[in-house]
Each structure stands twice: as structure tokens, then as C-alpha cells.
Amino acid sequence: MNQHPEPFPGQGEPWQQPGDGTPRWGPPPEQHYGGALEPYGTGGYQPAGYGSPVPDETPLATIGDIAISQSTVITPAGRFPIRGTVWTVTDMSRTDRSTPTWAVIAAILIFWWTCLLGLLFLLVKDQRTTGHVQVTVQGHGHYHATSIPVSNPGAAFHINQQVNYARGLAA
């Protein structure tokens, strides 16, 4: 994409003087070809210039709406380096164990015919996990929190393992 207006027919490139071929304003400005992000001033990022090495920005893990790569944390609010970030996990889930209604009814009905054998149905337990796990990341002037719903205790454990991995990258 050229940042200059189109030349009139027969004029050549817009940064050259027509006819003699010598540049009037010097070489054309450097084109942006995309690539990595480099820090720019305070709090912002601008695209890297042409010829800069492009670091691997492939996401290694996602925790809710937070993605992490080898060197960057990517949130809906923006990107920032993962080095020096602080990660916090708060498990706000709970697991309840109860005897289901069908087991109580079966224990009462079978108790009359088989005496104590029907009471074995009362040993049946139903396990239900509800709630969410909150993950926060802060560093370099940024703060982001995400809440991830969980439906079993293994999901909360998995989120904790992912945050531990991110903490390892941040160290």
C-alpha cells in the first residue's frame, strides 16, 4: 500500500522530480509490512518496522478470555509482556453431595420386602459442582480479571494448572 497520492500521468513516482530522475525529497518512507509488536512510549504498542525479528506469538494456552504466548499476555483490553506479571486464582466453586430422591424412594419401598437390604440405596450419593473460578493477571500497568464457570472439580484443578504454567512463563 502506497502512502502517497497517485502521480499524474507521465510524472513517475511522487517522490521524484519529473524528468531528471534524481530524488527531490529523498528515498520513499519505509513501508509497514506487519509483524511483531514493540513497546512505544508509555502504555501503547505500535507495529514493528520492516526487518525486525518476529517473535513467536502463537498462543500456548487460554484461560477464559486470556491467551498467553511465550512472551505476551493477550487480553480483550490489549497485549503486554508476560515477564513480571502477577497471576491470582480464586476458586469460588462448591461441591455438594446428597442422596438423590429416587434412592430414598427405592429404599423405603424395598425395605418392606427385604428388611435391611433396601437401606443400601441410601448409600448412593449424587455429586454436583457449581460456581466459578476467577483468574486475574496484573502487570505493566494493566489489570484483567476473568470468571470461568466450572461443572466438576477437575475443571477447577485444570485452571489452576494453567495458571501455574503462566506463572512459570512470567518468572
Disulfide bonds with the S-S distance in Angstrom:
none
